Amino acid sequence: MFSLESLDGLDGELVAGVVAERQRWMERSVTAKEAAALLGWPAGRFEVAAERNGLVPGRLGRYDRAEVEGLPERDREGRE
């Protein structure tokens, strides 16, 4: 990890900005399991639809909620 001296030397505003961005990502993203539940799909269907539609997880292995919510429409279009 880091020594206390190293941590004290960090720019507090920079650290706050990084933490805030990560918190925003956590709020606007979901895990694969959460994505499947959000869509009312089994996990396997989500995984296949995500791959077929080029949806890849971002930071911390989480998916952008807006992209997940767009999957049902794109998935239906792909089947027609």
N, CA, C and O of each residue as an XYZ file, in Angstrom:
320
protein
N       0.841     -1.170      0.000
C       0.000      0.000      0.000
C       0.888      1.236      0.000
O       2.007      1.200     -0.512
N       0.404      2.302      0.559
C       1.131      3.568      0.552
C       1.482      3.981      1.968
O       0.756      3.679      2.916
N       2.595      4.669      2.100
C       2.960      5.193      3.416
C       2.094      6.411      3.712
O       1.574      7.048      2.796
N       1.943      6.729      4.984
C       1.162      7.897      5.369
C       1.766      9.169      4.785
O       1.041     10.088      4.404
N       3.079      9.219      4.717
C       3.737     10.393      4.150
C       3.370     10.555      2.671
O       3.131     11.671      2.208
N       3.326      9.455      1.944
C       2.953      9.513      0.527
C       1.517      9.972      0.371
O       1.214     10.783     -0.504
N       0.632      9.462      1.211
C      -0.776      9.852      1.143
C      -0.958     11.322      1.478
O      -1.751     12.013      0.839
N      -0.235     11.801      2.468
C      -0.327     13.211      2.853
C       0.131     14.129      1.725
O      -0.290     15.283      1.650
N       0.978     13.628      0.864
C       1.495     14.426     -0.230
C       0.562     14.525     -1.430
O       0.836     15.289     -2.356
N      -0.522     13.777     -1.434
C      -1.455     13.813     -2.565
C      -2.291     15.085     -2.539
O      -2.613     15.609     -1.473
N      -2.635     15.568     -3.713
C      -3.498     16.737     -3.852
C      -4.925     16.330     -3.459
O      -5.534     15.479     -4.109
N      -5.449     16.937     -2.400
C      -6.776     16.580     -1.889
C      -7.882     16.774     -2.908
O      -8.806     15.964     -2.976
N      -7.806     17.828     -3.698
C      -8.834     18.079     -4.711
C      -8.784     17.019     -5.812
O      -9.822     16.586     -6.314
N      -7.585     16.609     -6.179
C      -7.438     15.566     -7.192
C      -8.033     14.250     -6.694
O      -8.761     13.570     -7.418
N      -7.714     13.904     -5.457
C      -8.250     12.667     -4.873
C      -9.778     12.747     -4.794
O     -10.467     11.782     -5.125
N     -10.302     13.881     -4.361
C     -11.758     14.050     -4.267
C     -12.411     13.893     -5.628
O     -13.488     13.306     -5.734
N     -11.773     14.411     -6.673
C     -12.318     14.280     -8.021
C     -12.361     12.836     -8.489
O     -13.341     12.400     -9.093
N     -11.300     12.099     -8.210
C     -11.244     10.682     -8.588
C     -12.318      9.896     -7.841
O     -13.017      9.074     -8.433
N     -12.444     10.148     -6.556
C     -13.450      9.455     -5.750
C     -14.854      9.790     -6.252
O     -15.702      8.904     -6.363
N     -15.101     11.057     -6.552
C     -16.424     11.465     -7.040
C     -16.758     10.783     -8.366
O     -17.888     10.336     -8.563
N     -15.797     10.699     -9.265
C     -16.041     10.039    -10.554
C     -16.348      8.558    -10.359
O     -17.245      8.018    -11.008
N     -15.624      7.915     -9.488
C     -15.897      6.487     -9.226
C     -17.270      6.300     -8.602
O     -17.965      5.334     -8.918
N     -17.668      7.203     -7.729
C     -19.004      7.109     -7.125
C     -20.077      7.307     -8.185
O     -21.088      6.605     -8.180
N     -19.868      8.266     -9.104
C     -20.848      8.468    -10.189
C     -20.959      7.216    -11.050
O     -22.057      6.828    -11.448
N     -19.815      6.582    -11.339
C     -19.837      5.357    -12.147
C     -20.620      4.257    -11.428
O     -21.421      3.557    -12.048
N     -20.391      4.109    -10.132
C     -21.104      3.087     -9.367
C     -22.613      3.345     -9.392
O     -23.404      2.403     -9.414
N     -23.006      4.607     -9.389
C     -24.426      4.952     -9.408
C     -25.063      4.714    -10.768
O     -26.247      4.386    -10.843
N     -24.297      4.874    -11.851
C     -24.888      4.749    -13.186
C     -24.523      3.441    -13.879
O     -24.691      3.307    -15.092
N     -24.028      2.484    -13.114
C     -23.634      1.204    -13.708
C     -24.192      0.045    -12.887
O     -24.622      0.217    -11.747
N     -24.174     -1.136    -13.496
C     -24.694     -2.342    -12.853
C     -23.772     -3.518    -13.145
O     -23.052     -3.524    -14.143
N     -23.801     -4.509    -12.266
C     -23.081     -5.756    -12.522
C     -23.862     -6.566    -13.550
O     -25.002     -6.228    -13.866
N     -23.268     -7.616    -14.067
C     -23.977     -8.488    -15.014
C     -25.222     -9.084    -14.365
O     -26.276     -9.162    -14.996
N     -25.104     -9.498    -13.123
C     -26.253    -10.066    -12.410
C     -27.353     -9.027    -12.231
O     -28.534     -9.329    -12.408
N     -26.963     -7.803    -11.880
C     -27.951     -6.725    -11.727
C     -28.585     -6.367    -13.068
O     -29.776     -6.063    -13.131
N     -27.789     -6.402    -14.143
C     -28.306     -6.097    -15.473
C     -29.361     -7.112    -15.889
O     -30.415     -6.740    -16.406
N     -29.085     -8.374    -15.670
C     -30.057     -9.418    -16.016
C     -31.349     -9.225    -15.224
O     -32.443     -9.336    -15.778
N     -31.222     -8.937    -13.936
C     -32.409     -8.724    -13.101
C     -33.177     -7.483    -13.559
O     -34.408     -7.491    -13.582
N     -32.466     -6.427    -13.919
C     -33.090     -5.192    -14.390
C     -33.948     -5.448    -15.627
O     -35.023     -4.868    -15.778
N     -33.463     -6.319    -16.506
C     -34.168     -6.627    -17.744
C     -35.192     -7.746    -17.585
O     -36.005     -7.984    -18.478
N     -35.147     -8.431    -16.442
C     -36.044     -9.567    -16.246
C     -35.616    -10.769    -17.069
O     -36.446    -11.597    -17.444
N     -34.329    -10.867    -17.349
C     -33.776    -11.941    -18.166
C     -32.948    -12.879    -17.305
O     -32.451    -12.474    -16.254
N     -32.791    -14.121    -17.732
C     -31.793    -14.986    -17.090
C     -30.399    -14.436    -17.386
O     -30.200    -13.760    -18.396
N     -29.450    -14.718    -16.524
C     -28.088    -14.202    -16.686
C     -27.491    -14.590    -18.040
O     -26.823    -13.778    -18.679
N     -27.729    -15.824    -18.476
C     -27.185    -16.279    -19.754
C     -27.698    -15.476    -20.930
O     -26.944    -15.181    -21.857
N     -28.970    -15.119    -20.906
C     -29.525    -14.319    -22.001
C     -28.875    -12.942    -22.031
O     -28.561    -12.422    -23.102
N     -28.672    -12.348    -20.845
C     -28.004    -11.048    -20.811
C     -26.600    -11.157    -21.398
O     -26.200    -10.327    -22.213
N     -25.863    -12.168    -20.989
C     -24.492    -12.322    -21.464
C     -24.436    -12.461    -22.979
O     -23.584    -11.855    -23.629
N     -25.335    -13.250    -23.540
C     -25.368    -13.446    -24.994
C     -25.768    -12.146    -25.693
O     -25.138    -11.750    -26.673
N     -26.814    -11.482    -25.194
C     -27.273    -10.231    -25.809
C     -26.201     -9.152    -25.709
O     -25.988     -8.396    -26.657
N     -25.525     -9.078    -24.561
C     -24.468     -8.080    -24.389
C     -23.346     -8.325    -25.395
O     -22.874     -7.389    -26.041
N     -22.924     -9.567    -25.528
C     -21.850     -9.892    -26.465
C     -22.280     -9.621    -27.903
O     -21.526     -9.034    -28.679
N     -23.470    -10.041    -28.253
C     -23.978     -9.865    -29.619
C     -24.068     -8.383    -29.989
O     -23.868     -8.011    -31.146
N     -24.371     -7.539    -28.992
C     -24.535     -6.112    -29.236
C     -23.288     -5.291    -28.916
O     -23.327     -4.061    -28.929
N     -22.190     -5.975    -28.631
C     -20.932     -5.278    -28.389
C     -20.860     -4.524    -27.074
O     -20.046     -3.614    -26.921
N     -21.699     -4.895    -26.133
C     -21.696     -4.250    -24.823
C     -20.632     -4.915    -23.962
O     -20.695     -6.117    -23.703
N     -19.666     -4.138    -23.526
C     -18.580     -4.670    -22.705
C     -18.566     -3.944    -21.368
O     -18.926     -2.770    -21.290
N     -18.155     -4.637    -20.324
C     -18.113     -3.981    -19.021
C     -17.008     -2.931    -18.977
O     -15.985     -3.035    -19.653
N     -17.253     -1.930    -18.164
C     -16.258     -0.883    -17.953
C     -15.532     -1.117    -16.648
O     -15.297     -2.257    -16.247
N     -15.183     -0.035    -15.997
C     -14.452     -0.086    -14.737
C     -15.160     -0.985    -13.734
O     -16.385     -0.961    -13.615
N     -14.382     -1.766    -13.025
C     -14.867     -2.675    -11.982
C     -15.792     -3.762    -12.527
O     -16.569     -4.349    -11.774
N     -15.711     -4.032    -13.834
C     -16.521     -5.092    -14.431
C     -18.006     -4.766    -14.471
O     -18.842     -5.669    -14.511
N     -18.339     -3.478    -14.462
C     -19.738     -3.047    -14.427
C     -20.160     -2.516    -15.795
O     -19.331     -2.028    -16.564
N     -21.450     -2.615    -16.086
C     -22.016     -2.169    -17.360
C     -22.754     -0.851    -17.168
O     -23.395     -0.630    -16.140
N     -22.657      0.021    -18.169
C     -23.386      1.277    -18.146
C     -24.896      0.979    -18.157
O     -25.392      0.282    -19.042
N     -25.603      1.507    -17.178
C     -27.037      1.215    -17.040
C     -27.819      1.625    -18.293
O     -28.702      0.885    -18.728
N     -27.517      2.776    -18.876
C     -28.242      3.231    -20.065
C     -28.053      2.262    -21.228
O     -29.000      1.991    -21.966
N     -26.846      1.741    -21.397
C     -26.607      0.770    -22.468
C     -27.348     -0.528    -22.191
O     -27.893     -1.140    -23.109
N     -27.374     -0.949    -20.939
C     -28.110     -2.171    -20.561
C     -29.593     -1.980    -20.850
O     -30.237     -2.863    -21.415
N     -30.133     -0.833    -20.465
C     -31.554     -0.587    -20.689
C     -31.894     -0.532    -22.169
O     -33.042     -0.773    -22.542
N     -30.918     -0.221    -23.024
C     -31.138     -0.211    -24.460
C     -31.050     -1.583    -25.104
O     -31.403     -1.735    -26.274
N     -30.592     -2.575    -24.375
C     -30.438     -3.913    -24.946
C     -31.735     -4.557    -25.413
O     -31.742     -5.131    -26.502
N     -32.814     -4.501    -24.678
C     -34.017     -5.203    -25.155
C     -34.429     -4.776    -26.560
O     -34.758     -5.618    -27.395
N     -34.412     -3.475    -26.821
C     -34.802     -2.988    -28.144
C     -33.812     -3.465    -29.197
O     -34.218     -3.967    -30.246
N     -32.526     -3.316    -28.932
C     -31.506     -3.759    -29.891
C     -31.545     -5.264    -30.085
O     -31.341     -5.758    -31.193
N     -31.809     -5.997    -29.003
C     -31.841     -7.458    -29.096
C     -33.014     -7.903    -29.962
O     -32.860     -8.819    -30.769
N     -34.176     -7.281    -29.816
C     -35.327     -7.620    -30.642
C     -35.050     -7.288    -32.103
O     -35.419     -8.047    -32.999
N     -34.399     -6.152    -32.339
C     -34.083     -5.762    -33.716
C     -33.154     -6.778    -34.366
O     -33.274     -7.067    -35.557
N     -32.230     -7.317    -33.582
C     -31.280     -8.292    -34.105
C     -31.924     -9.616    -34.467
O     -31.370    -10.377    -35.260
N     -33.100     -9.906    -33.891
C     -33.767    -11.193    -34.137
C     -34.718    -11.151    -35.308
O     -35.102    -12.192    -35.842
N     -35.106     -9.938    -35.717
C     -36.107     -9.828    -36.788
C     -35.504    -10.030    -38.149
O     -36.213     -9.968    -39.153
